[in-house]
Amino acid sequence: MLSAVYIIGMKKSTKVLTAVFVTLAVALYAVIYGVPGMQSMFKKTAVLEYGNLLVYDEAEVCIIRDETLYLSAADGAIEYKVDEGAKVRGGVSLLSITGGEPPVSGDPGNGEESPLARILSTAGAGAEVTPDNVAPFTAMVSYFADGYEKILSPGAIATLTRANVTGAPAESTPLKRTYANQGEPIYKLTDNNLWYMIYWVDRATFREDDPDDPNDGNDGYAGGKSVRVDLGSTEIKAVIDSYASEGTYMKVLLRSDVYYEDMQKYRKMNAKVVFAEYKGLIVDAKDVMERDGAPGVFVRQINGEFKWVPIKYLKSGRDRHVVAEGTFPDASGESVRTVNYYDEILREPASQGFDAGGFDAPPEKQNGVYEALAATRMVVRGRAG
């Protein structure tokens, strides 16, 4: 008797669960396919807003300064009198070296450390021995060196090639320590009035200003032009000194007289050379799809559907555009309606099932949600049958 009641209860529970499942599935199916524009709710979108557009080149810049590396004239313990990065006048005592026992093995001053040996080998005759450790001229003091002080110098710029700077390290070696052996590097002096950055740009992407062209944005290269250089931790002002062809590259030279902290510690740095900055309505390049050669974006309409709308580039960067707002004139002077601030547009339309003609692909290819609904539709149809 109990078993019969249990079986009857199980059958009733199964029927109730099945009914609930079918009801929910039918409701979901009806909402998705019965409400106009509901499918569009599952699209990835973005809202158009005002922003800044930077026109820049990315490059690894090699820093060139007027530097001299100095070597110790004797063995002894070092007593520093001037801090790293300090600017001193000629005649100022920088440090003193007095007699004493060398440190135990492992200290950077015992002559066994390879970084110091590499600096000496690279510098060669370019390093100078100083008997009194007094600054011979007004300069900046640094306790970092790499041995390239006279190799990558202002006087060598004209003949420098990409191959010349390939072996130079990005960071200099610290020289500060408690003891120095005779002939070891102990400091360098730098003329901070003017220094340079050199880098190479692929000729295929190199762009030069054309002052005679009224339509030229003047956001490329021109001798004497001021630029901003973003070095990651700081940003400085510089001037395009010159540029010249070198094989498949353009060799670019920037000059600056701006001091920044830690500038003595690096020989190479990843940088953004910024030519111009524009403000306006921003569209990401990956959200643009062309129709008959004209750029446009898909804008959500009042009914929830997306419509392709033409856009006009005012300025273009690497991966973003400043575009016209409201309307713009076409080639014949006719006014063309375009996007507006806070329009909702489709992100990466090609990846969401929109083709170049602006038509939706089948819903199942538009969004993963519909693939997930396939099984539900089969269940609904099966239950209905």
N, C-alpha and C positions, 0 to 999 in steps of 0.2 A: 504493500500500500504506500509506504513511504517512498519507495523507488518510483512508483508511478507518479506521485505528486511532484517529485524532484524533476522527472523528465518533462512533465507538463510545464513546470516553471521555467526550465531551461529553454523550451521551445518558445514560450511567450517572451522571454528576455531577448532571444535571438531575433524574433520578429520586431520587437520594439527598437533594438539597435539598428537593424536593417532599415526600418522606416525612417529613423532619425538621420542615418547616413545618406539615404536617398534624398530626403528633403533638403538637407544642407547642400548636397552636391548639385541638386537641381537649382537651388537658390543662387549658389555661386555661379553656375553656368549662365543663369539668366542675367545676373548682374554684369558679368564680364561681356557677354555678347548681346545683351538686350538694351543696355544703356549707351547711347551714342557718346563716343569719345572716351569711354571707360578704358579701352585698350591703351590709349595714350597716357593714362595715368602711370603706367609702369615704365615709361621712358626715362632715361637719364637726361636731365636738363641742367641748364645754368641760367642765371639771371644776368642780363647785360648791365654793367655798371661803369662808372667813370674810373679811370686809373692812369698810370704812367707807363709809357712805352720807352724803353731804352734801346738806342741803336748802338751796338758795341761789337767789338771783336774780342774773342777769348784767345789768350796766348800765354805761353811760358816766357816771361821776360827775364833777360839776363842783365843784372845790375852792374854797371861800370862806373867806377869812381877813381879819382886821383889818389892812390894809396901807396904807402911805403911800408914794407914789413921790416921790423928791426930784430936783430939777434943779440943775445947776451954776449958780452965781452969776457965774462968770467963765470966760474962756478960759484954758487952761493945761494943763501936763503933770500927770498924776494919780499920786500916791504913795499906795498903799493901806496902811493900818495894821491892818486887821482882816480876818480870813479869811471866806470864804463860809460861811454857816450859823452863825457864832459868835453867842452870846448875850451882849449887853453891857448894862451899867448906863447909866442916864441920865448925861450929862456926858462920856462917852468920845468921844475924837476918832476918827473913822472913816477919814478920808483927808484929804489936803491937795492943793490945786491951786495950782501956781506958774506964773509966766510962762515962756514958751518958744515956739519955733517950732512951728506945727502940722505934723503928719506929711504925707508925700507922699500924693497921691490914691490911694484904695483902702483906707486904714486906716479902721476903723469910727468913728474920732473926727473925721473931716473934715467931717461934716455931710451927706455925700452918700449915706450908706447908708440905704436905704429902711426897714429894720426900726426904726431909731430914729425916723424921721419918722412911721411908723405908730403907734408907742407914744405919741408926743406928740399926734398927732391924736385917738387914742382917749381918752387921759387927760383932755385938755382942762384945765379948771380944777381937776380932781381932784389934779393934781400940785402940789407945793410947792417953792419955791426956798429953799435953805439957804445962808446966808452963811458959816457957819463949819464945816459938815460935822461937827457934834457931835450925838450921839444925844440927843434931848430927853427920852427915857424909856427904861426897860428894854425891850429888844426884841431880835429876831433880825435880823441883817444879811444881806441878799442882794443879789447883783449880777445878778439876773434879773428881768425885768419884761415885762408885756404891755399895759399901759395900762388894764386892767380893774380895777385895784386898788380904786377907789372905786365902780365900776359894779356889780361882783360883791362886795359887802361884806355883813357881817352885818346892817347896818341896812336893806339892800334886799331881804332874803330874803322878806319877806311879800308883796312885789309882783312877785317874779321869775317869769317864765314860760319855757317851753321856747324861745320865740322869742328871749328876752333872751340866752340862753347859746349859741345856735347859732353866732354869729359869733366867739366866743372861741376863740383858738388852743389846741391841746392842750399845746404846749410854750412856755415863755417865752423871750424873747430875751436872750442874754447881754449884759451892759452893761460888763463889764470891758474896759478898753483903756488905751492910754498917754496919750491926750490927749482933752480935752473942750472943746466949744464952749459958750459961755454959753447957758443954757436947755435943754441936753440932759439926758436922764435919766442919773443916775450910780449910784444905789442905791435900795433900798427897805427899809423897816423893818416888821417884822411882830410883832404881839402873838401869841406862841405858846401862851398859856394855854388858849385854846379856839378851835377852827376847825371848819368844817362841810363836809359833802359833800351835794350835792343831785342828785337824779336823778328820772327819770320811769318809771313802770311802766304797761304796758297794763292797763286796768281789768279786762279779761277774765281776766287771769292773776293779778291782785292777790288775795292771801289774807290775811285778818285773823284773829287769834286770837280764839277764843270761850271765855273763862274759865269760862262757865257750862255748857259742854258737856264732860262727862267723857271723851268719845271724841275730842275735839279734840286734835291732836298738839301744839298750841301752838308750831308751827314756822313761823308767819307773822308778820305785822306787829302790833305793839302798842307804844303810846307808853311810853318809858322802858325798853324791852327792850334788853339787851346783845346785840350781834352782832359777828362777826368780818368784817373787810373784807380780802380778798385783792387786793392791787394788783399782783400779778405778781412784782415784785422784793422785796416785803415784805408782811407781814400785820399789821394793827393792830386794836385793840379800839375799838369805837364804841358809841354809844347811839342808838336811834331817837328823835329829838327830836319829830317830828310828821309827819303826812301828811294830804293834802287832795286833793279831786277837782279836776281841771283838764281839762275836756272829756272825751275818751275815755281820759285818763291819770290816774294818781294821782301827785301830786308828793310825793316822800319826802325828808325832811331828816334826816341823821345828824349827830351832834356827837362830837367827840373832843378829848382833850388830850394825845394821844400824839405824840411827835416821831419822825419817821423821816428818814433821810438823803435828801437831794435833794428834800425836800418843797416847796421854794421854786421848783423848776424847772418844775413842771407845773401846768396849770390844769384839764385834763381827763385822766382815766385810765380805762381799761377795768378793771372790778372785778367780783369775786364777793362779794356780800353774803351771808354764811353765817349762817343762823338756827339750825341744829341739826346735830348729827353723831350718827349711830347706828352701832352695831357689830352684826354678825350675819352670817347666811348670805346671800350676795348672788346675785341673779338679774338678768341684763340684760333690760330690757323687750322687746328685739327677739327674745328667745328664748322668749317666752311666747305661747301660743296658747290662746284661749278655747274652751271646749266648753259649750254651753248657758248661756252667760253667766258661766261660772266659769273663772278663770285656771288654767293648768297648763303643764307642760313635758313633753317626751318624754325618758324616762330609759332608758338602755340596760339591758337585762335580762341574766341569766346566759347565755342562749342567743344573745346578740348583737343581738337585735331591740330595737326601741324601743317603749315603752309610755307612753301619756299618763298623767301623774300630777298630781292637783290640788295647787295651792299656795295658801297664805294669806299675803297681804301684811300685814306688821307695820308697816312704814314705806315710803313711796314717795318717790323723788326724781324728777329730770327724766327719767332714762333707766335707772334701776336701782331694785331693790326689796330690802328686807330681808324675808326670808320665814321662816315657821315651819319647824321642823325636827322630823322624826320623825313626829309626829301633831299634829292640831289638831281642836278641836270644831266640828262644823257647826252650822247654825241650830237643829237639834233637840237639840243636845248630844251627838250621837253622835261617837265618835272616828274621824277620817279619817286614813289613812296618807298621808304626803307625802314630800318629798325629804329626803335626809340629806347630811351633809358628805361630800364627795368623790364624790358621784354624778356619773356622766358623762351629760350631757344634750346634746340636739341643738341646734345653733346655727341660728337663723333657720329654723325648720321649714318655713314657707311656701315659701321659696326652694329647699328640697330635696325638694319633692314630697309634703309632708304637708298634708292638708287639715284644715279645722276639725273634722271628725269624728274625726280621728286616724288616718286610713287612708293607706297608701302609694299614691302614684300609680304608674303603670307604671314599671318599672325604668329604661327609657330616659330618663325625664324626671327621675329622681332625681339623677343625677350624670353629668357629662361622660364618665366612664369607660365607661359603657354605650353611649353613642353611638359611642365609639371601637371598641367590641367588635362593633358591628353588621356591619362589613365582614368581621370574622373569622368570625362565625357563617355568613355567606353562603358564605365560602370553604369552611368545614368541611362545610356541607350539600352544596355543589357537588361536592367531592371524594368525599364519601360516596356521592353519586348516580352 
